[in-house]
Amino acid sequence: MGTNRLLNWIVVIVLAIVAWKYGLPWAKERMRGSAAVSSSPEISCTTTAQHASEIWGSGLHRFANPPYDLAAWSDFRSGVESEIAKAQTECRCSQQSCETVRGAMSDLRSLVSEFDTAIRNGSPPPDNAVSRQESIDTTIETAAALARGGK
């Protein structure tokens, strides 16, 4: 009987932790989302920018080391540049969040260009690529926070 009771308490504690860690933030986000206008241009802008950055980050590993498949790189680069262009088009508003995203997309476009030069020349990627990508992601997160605040 003691083992069953202990097991029940462990299950209850684990469920409480999961609810606290995942359920509560989810519920808060849903409540905030219903109160805010989720289709605002600023939020759409930051979402599109986040997607562009995710596309870049998720596919880049294929081109970390030579030899490089130039056709695959060309397709990947074109796809990323297309996503960057979508984000820049989406972020034409004058809000601070849109301006912040435009800066991040400009930085991402520059990083893609430097990678393109390195890959086409067979040289290593930029040494600071990871920190630059982190900076871009942080800037996009800042813009998303601004957009949620209506700025």
C-alpha positions as CSV (number, residue, x, y, z in Angstrom):
1,M,0.0,0.0,0.0
2,G,2.9,2.4,0.8
3,T,4.4,2.0,-2.7
4,N,1.1,2.7,-4.5
5,R,0.5,5.8,-2.4
6,L,4.1,7.0,-3.2
7,L,3.6,6.3,-6.9
8,N,0.3,8.2,-6.8
9,W,2.0,11.2,-5.2
10,I,4.8,11.2,-7.8
11,V,2.2,11.1,-10.6
12,V,0.3,14.0,-9.0
13,I,3.5,16.1,-8.5
14,V,4.7,15.4,-12.1
15,L,1.3,16.4,-13.5
16,A,1.3,19.6,-11.4
17,I,4.8,20.5,-12.7
18,V,3.8,19.9,-16.3
19,A,0.6,21.9,-15.8
20,W,2.6,24.8,-14.2
21,K,5.4,24.7,-16.8
22,Y,3.3,24.2,-20.0
23,G,-0.4,24.6,-19.3
24,L,-0.2,27.9,-17.5
25,P,1.9,29.7,-20.1
26,W,-0.3,28.3,-22.8
27,A,-3.5,29.5,-21.1
28,K,-2.0,32.9,-20.5
29,E,-1.0,33.2,-24.2
30,R,-4.5,32.2,-25.2
31,M,-6.0,34.8,-22.9
32,R,-3.7,37.5,-24.2
33,G,-4.2,36.4,-27.8
34,S,-8.0,36.7,-27.5
35,A,-7.6,40.2,-26.0
36,A,-5.2,41.4,-28.6
37,V,-5.8,41.8,-32.3
38,S,-3.8,38.9,-33.6
39,S,-4.0,39.9,-37.2
40,S,-2.4,43.2,-36.8
41,P,0.2,44.1,-39.5
42,E,3.0,44.3,-36.9
43,I,2.4,40.8,-35.6
44,S,2.1,39.4,-39.1
45,C,5.4,41.2,-39.9
46,T,7.3,39.6,-37.0
47,T,5.8,36.2,-37.6
48,T,7.0,36.3,-41.2
49,A,10.5,37.5,-40.1
50,Q,10.7,34.7,-37.6
51,H,9.8,32.2,-40.3
52,A,12.5,33.6,-42.6
53,S,15.1,33.2,-39.8
54,E,13.9,29.7,-39.0
55,I,14.2,28.6,-42.6
56,W,17.8,30.0,-42.7
57,G,18.7,28.4,-39.4
58,S,17.1,25.0,-40.0
59,G,18.7,24.4,-43.4
60,L,22.2,25.9,-42.9
61,H,23.7,22.8,-41.4
62,R,23.8,21.2,-44.8
63,F,26.4,23.8,-45.9
64,A,28.6,23.8,-42.8
65,N,31.5,22.0,-44.3
66,P,32.9,21.6,-47.8
67,P,32.5,20.2,-50.4
68,Y,29.4,22.2,-51.1
69,D,26.6,21.2,-53.4
70,L,26.3,24.5,-55.3
71,A,22.9,23.6,-56.9
72,A,21.4,22.7,-53.5
73,W,23.0,25.9,-52.0
74,S,21.5,28.0,-54.8
75,D,18.0,26.6,-54.2
76,F,18.4,27.1,-50.4
77,R,19.7,30.6,-50.8
78,S,16.9,31.5,-53.2
79,G,14.3,30.2,-50.8
80,V,15.8,32.1,-47.9
81,E,16.0,35.3,-49.9
82,S,12.4,34.9,-50.9
83,E,11.3,34.6,-47.3
84,I,13.4,37.6,-46.4
85,A,11.6,39.6,-49.2
86,K,8.2,38.4,-47.9
87,A,9.2,39.7,-44.4
88,Q,10.4,43.0,-45.8
89,T,7.2,43.4,-47.8
90,E,5.1,42.5,-44.8
91,C,7.0,45.0,-42.6
92,R,6.4,48.2,-44.5
93,C,4.5,49.8,-41.6
94,S,5.9,52.7,-39.7
95,Q,5.6,51.1,-36.2
96,Q,8.8,50.5,-34.3
97,S,8.4,46.8,-34.5
98,C,8.4,46.9,-38.3
99,E,11.5,49.1,-38.4
100,T,13.2,46.7,-36.0
101,V,12.3,43.7,-38.3
102,R,13.5,45.5,-41.4
103,G,16.9,46.0,-39.7
104,A,17.0,42.3,-38.7
105,M,16.1,41.2,-42.3
106,S,18.8,43.5,-43.7
107,D,21.3,41.8,-41.3
108,L,20.1,38.4,-42.4
109,R,20.3,39.3,-46.0
110,S,23.9,40.4,-45.4
111,L,24.7,37.1,-43.6
112,V,23.3,35.1,-46.5
113,S,25.3,37.1,-48.9
114,E,28.5,36.5,-47.0
115,F,27.8,32.8,-46.8
116,D,27.1,32.8,-50.5
117,T,30.5,34.4,-51.2
118,A,32.3,31.9,-48.9
119,I,30.5,28.8,-50.4
120,R,31.1,29.9,-54.0
121,N,34.8,30.5,-53.3
122,G,35.1,27.3,-51.3
123,S,36.2,29.2,-48.2
124,P,34.9,28.7,-44.7
125,P,31.8,30.6,-43.5
126,P,32.2,33.8,-41.5
127,D,33.6,33.2,-38.0
128,N,31.0,35.3,-36.3
129,A,28.0,33.7,-38.1
130,V,26.5,32.1,-35.0
131,S,26.6,35.2,-32.9
132,R,25.2,37.2,-35.8
133,Q,22.3,34.8,-36.2
134,E,21.7,35.0,-32.5
135,S,21.6,38.7,-32.7
136,I,19.2,38.6,-35.6
137,D,16.9,36.2,-33.7
138,T,17.1,38.5,-30.6
139,T,16.2,41.5,-32.7
140,I,13.2,39.7,-34.1
141,E,12.1,38.6,-30.6
142,T,12.4,42.3,-29.5
143,A,10.3,43.3,-32.5
144,A,7.7,40.7,-31.6
145,A,7.5,42.1,-28.1
146,L,7.1,45.6,-29.4
147,A,4.3,44.4,-31.8
148,R,2.5,42.7,-28.9
149,G,2.7,46.0,-27.1
150,G,1.2,47.8,-30.1
151,K,4.5,49.6,-31.0
